[in-house]
Amino acid sequence: MEEKVEATGAKEVVTGSIEHKLRMLYRLQCIDTKIDKIRIIRGELPLEVRDLEDEIGMLKTRISNYSEANKEHTIKMEEFKKQITESQSSIKKYKEQLMNVRNNREYESLNKEIEFQDLEIQLAEKRIRENQASIQMNDEEIQKCQKELSLVEKEVEVKRAELNDIISETEIEEKRLLEKRAECESYIDERLLTAYSRIRNNARNGLAVVTIERGACSGCFNKIPPQHQLDICNYQKIIVCEFCGRIMVDSGIVHEEEEHN
């Protein structure tokens, strides 16, 4: 039968071998929908795994930062301890010198030095206590992070295993569906296939071929005029919805394709 493009109120696409083409288009849509579902499932899990891996990275960075801070606090504490030892040595020296002072001026000067070193010791001891407190706080944070890290690592292992299982299962199924898709495409002329791809790419849910449900388009839920419903059922024209632009098929094709699958 000769094929031609026509234009009516309901946007006719092409005529000629209509029933077969509608059947192939609907079959192609079913295959594409299954492929979409596989890719959606596979598309979510990698994101979840990536998010968990990022969380693990952040926790390890925090643990590393706390550990580095503790090293710095430990170094400072050693410096303050060394300062205390030096001040104690100075105090001992000054006290020995007090035994040999010749006047009050020397005595007062040595006492001031001793008082100053005492203050230095007190300040160093205070700084040591502050660093010890910081180390304790950091150790507590490290323990919290390590517990959280352990939980996240277990979760990511479960997700990875789940992802690997899905990939191994879906790769085979997707390959099978792609082979069926290629076979199905071979029965559809290029112009109609291009129209199908354009409609599908513009559709939010990827549906280019839809059915009539309760007298309305199942894609946009707008009412279909009775005459257009009759045209769709008679397979005289390939008709697209005048509201959403999707290709419409009748329930007969749907039921036969369900039995076919």
Sequence and secondary structure as in RCSB ss.txt:
>XXXX:A:sequence
MEEKVEATGAKEVVTGSIEHKLRMLYRLQCIDTKIDKIRIIRGELPLEVRDLEDEIGMLKTRISNYSEANKEHTI
KMEEFKKQITESQSSIKKYKEQLMNVRNNREYESLNKEIEFQDLEIQLAEKRIRENQASIQMNDEEIQKCQKELS
LVEKEVEVKRAELNDIISETEIEEKRLLEKRAECESYIDERLLTAYSRIRNNARNGLAVVTIERGACSGCFNKIP
PQHQLDICNYQKIIVCEFCGRIMVDSGIVHEEEEHN
>XXXX:A:secstr
   B    TT B  BSSHHHHHHHHHHHHHHHHHHHHHHHHHHHHHHHHHHHHHHHHHHHHHHHHHHHHHHHHHH
HHHHHHHHHHHHHHHHHHHHHHHTT  SHHHHHHHHHHHHHHHHHHHHHHHHHHHHHHHHHHHHHHHHHHHHHHH
HHHHHHHHHHHHHHHHHHHHHHHHHHHHHHHHHHHTTS HHHHHHHHHHHHHSTTS  EEEEETTEETTT  B  
HHHHHHHHHTSS BB TTT  EEE HHHHHHHHHH 
